[in-house]
Amino acid sequence: DTAVSQTPKYLVTQMGNDKSIKCEQNLGHDTMYWYKQDSKKFLKIMFSYNNKELIINETVPNRFSPKSPDKAHLNLHINSLELGDSAVYFCASSARLAGVTDTQYFGPGTRLTVL
Amino acid sequence: AQSVTQLGSHVSVSEGALVLLRCNYSSSVPPYLFWYVQYPNQGLQLLLKYTSAATLVKGINGFEAEFKKSETSFHLTKPSAHMSDAAEYFCAVSEGQGAQKLVFGQGTRLTINP
């Protein structure tokens, strides 16, 4: 009965490769997010989708491309991986209640290591 | 733009002692404020949230936080620390209405001494 799930949990890859991280939520939420947590534990939002529409796009290299096939899924594709992309990536989702975005619920994270 | 400052990247208390984790925010509009906890190698779990209702907010695991507008603070407290409280704690403020765009503090690692 996992609420927000991510695959894979760990991802180790070489520089220059292309990789994807998948996220699924079974909470019926219509907004999903991707966050990056760096080695100092700092968390920063990258993207947000509402009903498959991109609504937040922070200053992220265009090597990162989110894709939302439906409102329960938000995948993150990364091209030409660089050492600096090593981090933990968290997916989150939230509902809208009375027109206001409610609490964000986070997945377990995907630890990406670029060698 | 909104921001959050957590005073103290590392707090250490004895088991049974008071836990106080400090959070100050900057916001030009009435904020929504959150505390999340991250246990080792896990995702973030919501402890509690303030959404312009009662200023004293009670959360899970015996934690509570008080919103003080005059001090722009939202400190997290627990009367008696337990070993299981050892974790990383994050304060966050939302930009705009609701929790759509969370801005996180740098986190405070809480260590509990036996």
HADDOCK unambig.tbl for C-alpha pairs under 7 A between the chains (distance, minus, plus):
assign (segid A and resid 41 and name CA) (segid B and resid 106 and name CA) 6.88 0.50 0.50
assign (segid A and resid 42 and name CA) (segid B and resid 106 and name CA) 5.25 0.50 0.50
assign (segid A and resid 43 and name CA) (segid B and resid 104 and name CA) 6.17 0.50 0.50
assign (segid A and resid 44 and name CA) (segid B and resid 103 and name CA) 6.99 0.50 0.50
assign (segid A and resid 100 and name CA) (segid B and resid 97 and name CA) 6.38 0.50 0.50
assign (segid A and resid 100 and name CA) (segid B and resid 98 and name CA) 5.09 0.50 0.50
assign (segid A and resid 101 and name CA) (segid B and resid 98 and name CA) 4.60 0.50 0.50
assign (segid A and resid 101 and name CA) (segid B and resid 99 and name CA) 5.16 0.50 0.50
assign (segid A and resid 101 and name CA) (segid B and resid 100 and name CA) 5.43 0.50 0.50
assign (segid A and resid 102 and name CA) (segid B and resid 98 and name CA) 5.98 0.50 0.50
assign (segid A and resid 102 and name CA) (segid B and resid 99 and name CA) 5.50 0.50 0.50
assign (segid A and resid 103 and name CA) (segid B and resid 99 and name CA) 5.89 0.50 0.50
assign (segid A and resid 104 and name CA) (segid B and resid 99 and name CA) 6.93 0.50 0.50
assign (segid A and resid 106 and name CA) (segid B and resid 43 and name CA) 6.00 0.50 0.50
assign (segid A and resid 106 and name CA) (segid B and resid 44 and name CA) 5.66 0.50 0.50
assign (segid A and resid 106 and name CA) (segid B and resid 45 and name CA) 6.97 0.50 0.50
assign (segid A and resid 107 and name CA) (segid B and resid 43 and name CA) 5.58 0.50 0.50
assign (segid A and resid 108 and name CA) (segid B and resid 42 and name CA) 5.18 0.50 0.50
assign (segid A and resid 108 and name CA) (segid B and resid 43 and name CA) 4.00 0.50 0.50
assign (segid A and resid 109 and name CA) (segid B and resid 42 and name CA) 6.90 0.50 0.50
assign (segid A and resid 109 and name CA) (segid B and resid 43 and name CA) 5.74 0.50 0.50
